C-alpha cells in the first residue's frame, strides 16, 4: 500500500527523482495486478485488459481530481478485469442493493464510468449494467475515506 510507496521512495530518493520513483511504483503495481489478473481471467488477454483498465483509471483520476492509492488501483485492476470478462461472457451482475437510490444519488459517478467504458463497450459489444457500476462505487467507498461521488 502507501507504506510500500513511502519505503520505495525513501530507498530510491538518493538515486532517482520523484517522477522516476512514481513510474517505478506504477509499474510495480501494474505487474503485481497483472499477476493476479492472469490467474483470474479465462478468455481475455490479461495484458490487453490491464492496458484498457490503465487508461480508464487514468481518466478517472483526471475526472475526480486526485491520484489513487496503490490499494485502490490494485483493487480496480482485479475487479474491473473480472468484470469485463463477465460482461464478455454475458454473465454480468444485474442486482445491486438499493439500485433506485444509487441511480438517484450517484448519477455523476455512473456517467463518468459509462463514459470511460465507451471504447470497451464497442470493442467487446457489451453493455455495462448500473449494478456493475454500483460495485465499482463500493470499491471507491471502501478504499477512500469520505468518498463523495
MARBA-3410 file (N, C-alpha, C, O; in Angstrom, 1 decimal):
149
0.8,-1.2,0.0,0.0,0.0,0.0,0.9,1.3,0.0,1.9,1.3,-0.6 ~ 0.4,2.3,0.7,1.1,3.5,0.7,2.3,3.5,1.5,3.3,4.3,1.2 ~ 2.4,2.6,2.5,3.7,2.5,3.3,4.7,1.9,2.3,5.9,2.3,2.5 ~ 4.4,1.0,1.4,5.3,0.5,0.5,5.8,1.6,-0.4,7.0,1.6,-0.8 ~ 5.0,2.5,-0.9,5.4,3.6,-1.7,6.4,4.5,-1.0,7.4,4.9,-1.5
6.0,4.8,0.3,6.9,5.6,1.1,8.3,5.0,1.3,9.3,5.6,1.2 ~ 8.3,3.7,1.5,9.5,2.9,1.7,10.3,2.9,0.4,11.6,3.2,0.4 ~ 9.7,2.7,-0.7,10.3,2.7,-2.0,10.9,4.1,-2.3,12.1,4.2,-2.7 ~ 10.2,5.1,-2.0,10.6,6.4,-2.2,11.9,6.8,-1.3,12.8,7.4,-1.8 ~ 11.8,6.3,-0.1,13.0,6.5,0.8,14.2,5.8,0.3,15.3,6.4,0.3
14.0,4.6,-0.2,15.2,3.8,-0.7,15.8,4.4,-1.9,17.0,4.4,-2.1 ~ 15.0,4.9,-2.8,15.5,5.4,-4.1,15.7,6.9,-4.2,16.2,7.3,-5.2 ~ 15.3,7.6,-3.2,15.4,9.1,-3.3,16.8,9.6,-3.6,16.9,10.7,-4.2 ~ 17.8,8.9,-3.2,19.2,9.4,-3.4,19.6,9.1,-4.9,20.7,9.6,-5.3 ~ 18.9,8.3,-5.6,19.3,7.9,-6.9,18.4,8.4,-8.0,18.8,8.6,-9.2
17.1,8.6,-7.7,16.1,8.9,-8.7,15.3,10.1,-8.3,15.1,10.4,-7.1 ~ 14.7,10.8,-9.2,13.8,11.9,-8.9,12.4,11.4,-8.6,12.1,10.2,-8.8 ~ 11.5,12.2,-8.1,10.2,11.8,-7.7,9.4,11.2,-8.9,8.6,10.2,-8.7 ~ 9.5,11.8,-10.0,8.8,11.3,-11.2,9.2,9.8,-11.6,8.4,9.0,-11.9 ~ 10.6,9.6,-11.5,11.1,8.2,-11.8,10.6,7.2,-10.7,10.2,6.1,-11.0
10.6,7.6,-9.5,10.1,6.8,-8.4,8.6,6.4,-8.6,8.2,5.3,-8.4 ~ 7.9,7.5,-8.9,6.4,7.3,-9.2,6.2,6.3,-10.3,5.3,5.5,-10.3 ~ 7.0,6.4,-11.4,6.9,5.5,-12.5,7.2,4.0,-12.1,6.6,3.1,-12.5 ~ 8.3,3.9,-11.3,8.6,2.5,-10.8,7.5,2.0,-10.0,7.1,0.8,-10.1 ~ 6.9,2.8,-9.1,5.8,2.3,-8.3,4.6,1.9,-9.2,4.0,0.9,-8.9
4.3,2.8,-10.1,3.2,2.5,-11.1,3.4,1.1,-11.8,2.5,0.3,-11.9 ~ 4.6,0.9,-12.2,5.0,-0.3,-13.0,4.9,-1.5,-12.0,4.5,-2.6,-12.4 ~ 5.4,-1.4,-10.8,5.3,-2.5,-9.8,3.8,-2.8,-9.5,3.5,-4.0,-9.5 ~ 3.0,-1.8,-9.3,1.6,-2.1,-9.0,0.9,-2.8,-10.2,0.1,-3.7,-10.1 ~ 1.3,-2.3,-11.4,0.8,-2.9,-12.7,1.2,-4.4,-12.8,0.3,-5.2,-13.1
2.4,-4.7,-12.5,2.9,-6.0,-12.7,2.3,-6.9,-11.6,1.9,-8.1,-11.9 ~ 2.2,-6.4,-10.4,1.5,-7.2,-9.3,0.1,-7.5,-9.7,-0.4,-8.6,-9.5 ~ -0.6,-6.5,-10.2,-2.0,-6.6,-10.6,-2.1,-7.6,-11.7,-3.0,-8.4,-11.8 ~ -1.2,-7.5,-12.7,-1.2,-8.4,-13.9,-1.1,-9.8,-13.4,-1.8,-10.7,-13.9 ~ -0.2,-10.1,-12.5,0.0,-11.4,-11.9,-1.4,-11.9,-11.4,-1.8,-13.1,-11.6
-2.0,-11.1,-10.6,-3.3,-11.5,-10.0,-4.4,-11.7,-11.1,-5.2,-12.6,-11.0 ~ -4.4,-10.8,-12.1,-5.4,-10.9,-13.2,-5.2,-12.1,-14.0,-6.2,-12.8,-14.4 ~ -3.9,-12.4,-14.3,-3.6,-13.6,-15.2,-4.3,-14.9,-14.6,-4.8,-15.7,-15.3 ~ -4.2,-15.0,-13.3,-4.8,-16.1,-12.6,-6.3,-16.1,-12.5,-6.9,-17.1,-12.2 ~ -6.9,-15.0,-12.8,-8.4,-14.8,-12.8,-9.1,-15.0,-14.1,-10.2,-15.4,-14.2
-8.4,-14.5,-15.2,-9.1,-14.5,-16.5,-9.0,-15.8,-17.2,-8.0,-16.5,-17.1 ~ -10.1,-16.2,-17.9,-10.1,-17.4,-18.7,-10.1,-17.2,-20.2,-9.5,-18.0,-20.9 ~ -10.7,-16.1,-20.6,-10.8,-15.9,-22.1,-10.2,-14.6,-22.6,-9.8,-14.6,-23.8 ~ -10.0,-13.7,-21.7,-9.4,-12.4,-22.2,-7.9,-12.4,-22.0,-7.3,-13.1,-21.2 ~ -7.2,-11.6,-22.9,-5.8,-11.4,-22.8,-5.5,-10.5,-21.6,-5.9,-9.3,-21.7
-4.8,-10.9,-20.6,-4.6,-10.1,-19.4,-3.8,-8.8,-19.7,-4.2,-7.8,-19.1 ~ -2.8,-8.9,-20.6,-2.0,-7.7,-20.9,-2.9,-6.6,-21.5,-2.8,-5.5,-21.1 ~ -3.7,-7.0,-22.5,-4.6,-6.1,-23.2,-5.6,-5.5,-22.2,-5.9,-4.3,-22.2 ~ -6.2,-6.4,-21.4,-7.2,-6.0,-20.4,-6.6,-5.0,-19.4,-7.2,-3.9,-19.1 ~ -5.4,-5.2,-18.9,-4.8,-4.3,-18.0,-4.5,-3.0,-18.7,-4.7,-1.9,-18.1
-4.1,-3.0,-19.9,-3.9,-1.8,-20.7,-5.1,-0.9,-20.8,-5.1,0.3,-20.6 ~ -6.3,-1.6,-21.1,-7.5,-0.8,-21.1,-7.9,-0.2,-19.8,-8.3,0.9,-19.7 ~ -7.7,-1.0,-18.7,-8.0,-0.6,-17.4,-7.1,0.6,-16.9,-7.5,1.5,-16.3 ~ -5.8,0.5,-17.3,-4.9,1.5,-17.0,-5.4,2.9,-17.6,-5.3,3.9,-16.9 ~ -5.9,2.9,-18.8,-6.4,4.1,-19.4,-7.6,4.6,-18.7,-7.8,5.8,-18.4
-8.5,3.6,-18.3,-9.7,4.0,-17.5,-9.4,4.6,-16.2,-9.9,5.7,-15.8 ~ -8.4,4.0,-15.5,-8.0,4.5,-14.2,-7.4,5.9,-14.3,-7.7,6.8,-13.5 ~ -6.6,6.2,-15.3,-6.0,7.5,-15.6,-7.1,8.5,-15.8,-7.0,9.6,-15.3 ~ -8.1,8.1,-16.6,-9.2,9.0,-16.9,-10.0,9.3,-15.6,-10.4,10.5,-15.4 ~ -10.2,8.3,-14.8,-11.0,8.6,-13.5,-10.2,9.5,-12.6,-10.8,10.4,-12.0
-8.9,9.3,-12.5,-8.1,10.1,-11.6,-8.1,11.6,-12.1,-8.2,12.5,-11.3 ~ -8.1,11.8,-13.4,-8.2,13.1,-14.0,-9.6,13.7,-13.7,-9.7,14.9,-13.3 ~ -10.7,12.9,-13.9,-12.0,13.4,-13.7,-12.3,13.8,-12.2,-12.8,14.8,-11.9 ~ -11.8,12.8,-11.3,-12.1,13.0,-9.9,-11.1,14.0,-9.3,-11.4,14.6,-8.2 ~ -10.0,14.3,-9.9,-9.0,15.3,-9.5,-8.1,14.9,-8.4,-7.6,15.7,-7.6
-7.8,13.6,-8.2,-6.8,13.1,-7.3,-6.2,11.8,-7.7,-6.8,11.1,-8.5 ~ -5.0,11.5,-7.2,-4.3,10.3,-7.5,-4.8,9.2,-6.6,-5.0,9.4,-5.4 ~ -5.0,8.0,-7.2,-5.5,6.9,-6.4,-4.3,6.2,-5.7,-3.2,6.2,-6.2 ~ -4.6,5.7,-4.5,-3.5,5.0,-3.8,-3.4,3.6,-4.4,-4.2,3.1,-5.1 ~ -2.2,2.9,-4.0,-1.9,1.6,-4.6,-3.0,0.6,-4.3,-3.4,-0.2,-5.2
-3.6,0.6,-3.1,-4.6,-0.4,-2.8,-5.8,-0.3,-3.7,-6.4,-1.3,-4.1 ~ -6.2,1.0,-3.9,-7.4,1.2,-4.8,-7.1,0.8,-6.2,-7.9,0.1,-6.9 ~ -5.9,1.1,-6.7,-5.5,0.7,-8.1,-5.5,-0.8,-8.2,-6.0,-1.3,-9.2 ~ -4.9,-1.5,-7.3,-4.9,-3.0,-7.4,-6.3,-3.5,-7.4,-6.6,-4.4,-8.1 ~ -7.1,-3.0,-6.4,-8.5,-3.5,-6.4,-9.2,-3.2,-7.7,-10.0,-4.1,-8.1
-9.0,-2.1,-8.3,-9.7,-1.8,-9.5,-9.2,-2.7,-10.7,-10.0,-3.2,-11.5 ~ -7.9,-2.9,-10.8,-7.3,-3.7,-11.8,-8.0,-5.1,-11.7,-8.5,-5.7,-12.7 ~ -8.0,-5.7,-10.6,-8.5,-7.1,-10.4,-10.0,-7.1,-10.6,-10.5,-7.9,-11.4 ~ -10.8,-6.2,-10.0,-12.2,-6.2,-10.1,-12.7,-5.9,-11.5,-13.5,-6.6,-12.1 ~ -12.1,-4.8,-12.1,-12.5,-4.5,-13.5,-12.2,-5.5,-14.5,-13.0,-5.7,-15.5
-11.0,-6.2,-14.4,-10.7,-7.2,-15.4,-11.7,-8.4,-15.3,-12.1,-8.9,-16.3 ~ -12.0,-8.8,-14.1,-13.0,-9.9,-13.9,-14.4,-9.4,-14.4,-15.2,-10.2,-15.0 ~ -14.7,-8.1,-14.1,-16.0,-7.6,-14.6,-16.1,-7.6,-16.1,-17.1,-8.0,-16.7 ~ -15.0,-7.1,-16.8,-15.0,-7.1,-18.2,-15.2,-8.5,-18.8,-16.0,-8.7,-19.7 ~ -14.5,-9.5,-18.2,-14.7,-10.9,-18.6,-16.2,-11.3,-18.4,-16.7,-12.0,-19.2
-16.8,-11.0,-17.2,-18.2,-11.3,-17.0,-19.1,-10.7,-18.1,-20.0,-11.4,-18.6 ~ -18.8,-9.5,-18.5,-19.6,-8.8,-19.5,-19.5,-9.5,-20.8,-20.5,-9.7,-21.5 ~ -18.2,-9.8,-21.2,-18.0,-10.5,-22.5,-18.7,-11.9,-22.5,-19.2,-12.3,-23.6 ~ -18.7,-12.6,-21.4,-19.3,-13.9,-21.3,-20.8,-13.8,-21.1,-21.5,-14.8,-20.9 ~ -21.4,-12.6,-21.0,-22.8,-12.3,-20.8,-23.2,-12.9,-19.5,-24.3,-13.4,-19.3
-22.4,-12.7,-18.5,-22.6,-13.2,-17.1,-22.6,-12.0,-16.1,-22.1,-12.2,-15.0 ~ -23.0,-10.9,-16.6,-22.9,-9.7,-15.8,-23.8,-9.7,-14.5,-24.8,-10.4,-14.5 ~ -23.4,-8.9,-13.6,-24.2,-8.7,-12.3,-25.4,-7.8,-12.7,-25.1,-6.7,-13.3 ~ -26.6,-8.1,-12.3,-27.7,-7.3,-12.6,-28.4,-6.8,-11.4,-29.3,-5.9,-11.5 ~ -28.1,-7.2,-10.2,-28.7,-6.8,-9.0,-27.7,-6.1,-8.1,-26.6,-6.5,-7.9
-28.2,-5.0,-7.5,-27.4,-4.2,-6.6,-28.3,-3.6,-5.5,-29.4,-3.3,-5.8 ~ -27.8,-3.6,-4.3,-28.6,-3.1,-3.2,-29.1,-1.6,-3.5,-28.3,-0.8,-4.0 ~ -30.3,-1.4,-3.2,-30.9,0.0,-3.4,-30.6,0.6,-4.7,-30.1,1.8,-4.8 ~ -30.8,-0.1,-5.8,-30.5,0.4,-7.1,-31.1,1.7,-7.5,-30.4,2.6,-8.0 ~ -32.4,1.9,-7.1,-33.0,3.2,-7.4,-32.3,4.4,-6.7,-32.1,5.4,-7.3
-32.1,4.2,-5.4,-31.4,5.2,-4.7,-30.0,5.4,-5.2,-29.5,6.6,-5.3 ~ -29.3,4.4,-5.6,-27.9,4.5,-6.1,-28.0,5.4,-7.4,-27.2,6.3,-7.6 ~ -28.9,5.1,-8.3,-29.1,5.8,-9.5,-29.4,7.3,-9.3,-28.8,8.2,-9.9 ~ -30.2,7.6,-8.3,-30.5,9.0,-7.9,-29.4,9.7,-7.3,-29.1,10.9,-7.6 ~ -28.6,9.1,-6.4,-27.6,9.8,-5.6,-26.2,9.8,-6.3,-25.4,10.7,-6.0
-26.0,9.0,-7.3,-24.6,8.9,-7.8,-24.6,9.0,-9.4,-23.8,8.3,-10.0 ~ -25.5,9.8,-9.9,-25.6,10.0,-11.3,-24.3,10.4,-12.0,-24.0,9.9,-13.1 ~ -23.6,11.3,-11.4,-22.3,11.8,-12.0,-21.3,10.6,-12.0,-20.5,10.5,-13.0 ~ -21.2,9.8,-11.0,-20.3,8.7,-10.9,-20.7,7.7,-12.0,-19.8,7.2,-12.8 ~ -22.0,7.4,-12.2,-22.4,6.5,-13.2,-22.1,7.0,-14.6,-21.6,6.2,-15.4
-22.3,8.3,-14.8,-21.9,8.9,-16.1,-20.4,8.8,-16.4,-20.0,8.5,-17.5 ~ -19.6,9.1,-15.3,-18.2,9.0,-15.5,-17.7,7.6,-15.9,-16.9,7.4,-16.8 ~ -18.3,6.6,-15.2,-17.9,5.2,-15.5,-18.4,4.8,-16.9,-17.6,4.2,-17.7 ~ -19.6,5.2,-17.2,-20.1,4.8,-18.6,-19.3,5.5,-19.7,-19.0,4.8,-20.7 ~ -18.9,6.7,-19.5,-18.1,7.4,-20.5,-16.8,6.7,-20.7,-16.3,6.6,-21.8
-16.1,6.4,-19.6,-14.8,5.8,-19.6,-14.8,4.4,-20.2,-13.8,3.9,-20.7 ~ -16.0,3.7,-20.2,-16.1,2.4,-20.8,-16.6,2.3,-22.2,-16.8,1.3,-22.8 ~ -16.9,3.5,-22.8,-17.4,3.6,-24.2,-16.6,2.7,-25.2,-17.2,1.9,-25.9 ~ -15.3,2.9,-25.1,-14.4,2.1,-26.1,-14.5,0.6,-25.9,-14.6,-0.1,-26.9 ~ -14.5,0.2,-24.6,-14.7,-1.3,-24.4,-16.0,-1.8,-24.7,-16.2,-2.9,-25.2
-17.1,-1.0,-24.5,-18.4,-1.4,-24.9,-18.5,-1.7,-26.3,-19.1,-2.7,-26.8 ~ -17.9,-0.8,-27.1,-17.9,-1.0,-28.6,-17.0,-2.2,-29.0,-17.3,-3.1,-29.8 ~ -15.8,-2.2,-28.4,-14.8,-3.2,-28.7,-15.3,-4.6,-28.5,-15.1,-5.5,-29.3 ~ -16.0,-4.8,-27.3,-16.4,-6.2,-27.0,-17.9,-6.4,-27.2,-18.5,-7.4,-26.9 ~ -18.6,-5.3,-27.7,-20.0,-5.4,-27.9,-20.8,-5.8,-26.7,-21.6,-6.7,-26.7
-20.6,-5.0,-25.6,-21.2,-5.3,-24.3,-21.9,-4.1,-23.8,-21.6,-3.0,-24.2 ~ -22.8,-4.3,-22.9,-23.5,-3.2,-22.1,-22.9,-3.3,-20.7,-22.4,-4.3,-20.2 ~ -22.9,-2.1,-20.0,-22.5,-2.0,-18.6,-23.6,-1.7,-17.7,-24.0,-0.6,-17.6 ~ -24.2,-2.7,-17.1,-25.3,-2.5,-16.2,-25.0,-1.6,-15.0,-23.8,-1.6,-14.5 ~ -25.9,-0.8,-14.5,-25.7,0.0,-13.4,-25.3,-0.8,-12.2,-24.6,-0.3,-11.3
-25.8,-2.0,-12.0,-25.4,-2.9,-10.9,-23.9,-3.0,-10.9,-23.3,-3.0,-9.8 ~ -23.3,-3.3,-12.0,-21.8,-3.4,-12.0,-21.2,-2.1,-11.6,-20.2,-2.1,-10.9 ~ -21.7,-1.0,-12.0,-21.2,0.3,-11.6,-21.3,0.5,-10.1,-20.4,1.1,-9.5 ~ -22.4,0.0,-9.5,-22.6,0.1,-8.1,-21.5,-0.6,-7.3,-21.0,-0.1,-6.3 ~ -21.0,-1.8,-7.8,-19.9,-2.5,-7.2,-18.6,-1.8,-7.3,-17.7,-1.8,-6.4
-18.4,-1.1,-8.5,-17.2,-0.2,-8.6,-17.2,0.9,-7.6,-16.2,1.2,-7.0 ~ -18.4,1.5,-7.4,-18.6,2.6,-6.4,-18.3,2.1,-5.0,-17.6,2.8,-4.2 ~ -18.7,0.8,-4.7,-18.4,0.2,-3.4,-16.9,0.2,-3.2,-16.4,0.4,-2.0 ~ -16.1,-0.2,-4.2,-14.7,-0.2,-4.1,-14.1,1.1,-3.7,-13.3,1.2,-2.8 ~ -14.6,2.2,-4.4,-14.1,3.5,-4.0,-14.5,3.9,-2.6,-13.7,4.4,-1.9
-15.7,3.6,-2.2,-16.1,3.9,-0.8,-15.3,3.1,0.2,-15.0,3.6,1.3 ~ -15.0,1.9,-0.1,-14.2,1.0,0.8,-12.7,1.5,0.9,-12.1,1.5,2.0 ~ -12.2,2.0,-0.2,-10.7,2.4,-0.2,-10.4,3.8,0.0,-9.3,4.2,0.3 ~ -11.5,4.7,-0.1,-11.2,6.1,0.0,-12.1,6.7,1.1,-13.4,6.6,1.0 ~ -11.5,7.2,2.2,-12.3,7.8,3.3,-13.1,9.0,2.8,-12.6,9.8,2.0
-14.4,9.1,3.1,-15.2,10.2,2.7,-15.4,10.4,1.2,-15.4,11.5,0.7 ~ -15.5,9.3,0.5,-15.7,9.4,-0.9,-17.0,9.9,-1.2,-18.0,9.3,-0.8 ~ -17.1,11.0,-1.9,-18.4,11.7,-2.2,-18.7,11.9,-3.7,-18.7,13.0,-4.2 ~ -18.9,10.8,-4.4,-19.2,10.9,-5.8,-20.4,10.0,-6.1,-20.8,10.0,-7.3
END
